[in-house]
C-alpha cells in the first residue's frame, strides 16, 4: 500500500515538474510523462506470481494500478484520482479473455463501498480502459454489452516500474 502512495506522489511530482517549464499550459499526458519501457520485466515473487504496475497521468487526473498475475488469476489494486471529483480506491479480481482483462472492482468512494465491472484491453504494452452503457444487477454495476465497449484514449495506463 505504501508503494502505491509513493507512486502517486512520484507521478504528481513528475506532472508538476513537467508543467513548470510550460508556464500556463496543461500538464502532459501519461504517454509523454512515462516513457514506454519495452524491456520491462515484471517482478516475480515466490510462488510464480508476477506483479506489474501501470499509471495514467493527464492534467490533474491520475489512475494507478498494481496488477498481480498468478496462473489464470488476475488481482490487484486500483486508484482513481480525478481533479475535483471524489477519489476512489479498491481491489479487483478477474480473468484475461484473449487480450481483455474482465474484472470486478470493489472500491470505496464517498464513504460507501461499491462494486462495478472494470474492463481493460491490453495493447502495445498498455491497458486501455473500456467504457460503455451500464446497468445495476444485484447491487453491482455491469456493462450492458461488452462487445460495444469503447477503448478509446480516455484512460490509457502505461507500464511503470513498481516501487
N, C-alpha and C positions, 0 to 999 in steps of 0.2 A: 504494500500500500504506500509506503514511503517512496518507493521508486516512482509511482505514478505522480505523486505530488512534486517530486524533484523534476520529473519530466515536464509537467505543466509549467513549473517555474522556468525551466530552461527554454521551453517553447515561447513563453511570454517574453523572456529576455531577448531571444532571437528576434521576435517580432518588434520589440521596442528598439533594438539595435538597428534593424533594417529601416525603420521609419525615421530615425534621427537624421539620416543623410538625405531624406527626401522631403524635407520641410513642407508640411501641409498636405502631403499626398497620403493615400491609404497604404497600409502595410501590405507587402507582397503576400501572395498566397503560398500554401504549403509546397507547391511544386517548385517555387523559387527559393523558399527558405530551407527546404530539406532536400538535398540532392539525392537522387535515387542511387543506392549502392547495390550494384548487381552482384558484388562479391560477398554480400552479407550472408552469414550462416547463422541460423537460429541456435540459441543456446540449448544444450541437451543435458538436463539433469538426469540423475539416476532414474531408472525405470523406463527409459525410452521416450520420455516426454520432451517435446520441443516448445520453446517459447519465442514468439515473435511479437514485436512492438510496432505500432502504427500511430501516425498523428496526422491531423488536419489543422492547419492554421490559415485563416483568411480574415484580414482586418482584425477585429477584436473577437472573432469566433474561434474556438478550439474544440477539437474532439481528440480523445486519446483512447487507444485500445491496446490491451495486452491479451494476446491470443495464445492459449495453451493447447497443444495438439498431442494426444496420446492415442495412437492407433486410429480408430474411427471417431474418437471423442474430441469435440471442439468446445472448449470452455474459455472463459476469460472475464476481464473487467472492461467496462466501457464507461467513459465520462464525456458528457456534453456540457459545454460552457459557451452558450451563445450570448452575445452582448445584449444587455437589457432584457434578458429573458431568464426564467428560472433555470438554474443548473439542475442536472440530474446525473446520477451515477448509480451503477449497479453491476450485476453479473449477468453473463449469458451462457447458454449451452445450446449446442446444435450439431448439425452434421453438414458435410460437404456433399452436394449433389452435382457432380461434374465440376464446374468452376464456380459454383454458387454456394455460399455459406448461408444456410437457413437456420435461424436460431430464435430462441425465446429469451428476451431481455427483461430481467426483473430489476426494477430501479425505484429509487426514492426521489420524489420531486414534490415541492410544496407541502412537505410533511406527510405525504401519502405514498404508499407502496403501490406500484402499478406493474402490469405485465403487458408487453407488446412484442409482436414479431419483428425481428430485425433481419434483413437480408442484404448480403454483400456479394458482389461479383468480383472475383479475383482475376485481374487482367494486368499484364505487364508489371508484375511485382507490386501492384497497388490494390486496394479494396475500394470499390465504388458502392456506396450505399444506395439501395433501391427504395423508391418512393412510389406510392400508389394509393388507390382508394382503399379505405379500411372499414372494418365493421367490428363490433364488440360481440363476442360469444363467450359465455360462461366467465365473465369478468376479465377476459383477455382480448386485446386489440390485435386483430389479424388482417392480413391483406385479403381483399375480396377475390382477386385473381392474380396470382404471382406471375403469370405469363404476360401481364400488362404492366409490370413494374418499369419505372423509368430509372435507369442507372446513369443519368446524365452527370454533369460535373458539379452537382450541388455539394456533396460531401465525398471527397476523394482522399482516402487515407494513404499516406506514403509510409513506406517502411523506414523505421529509425532503429538505432541501436537501443537495446534495453539497458537501462542504467542500473 
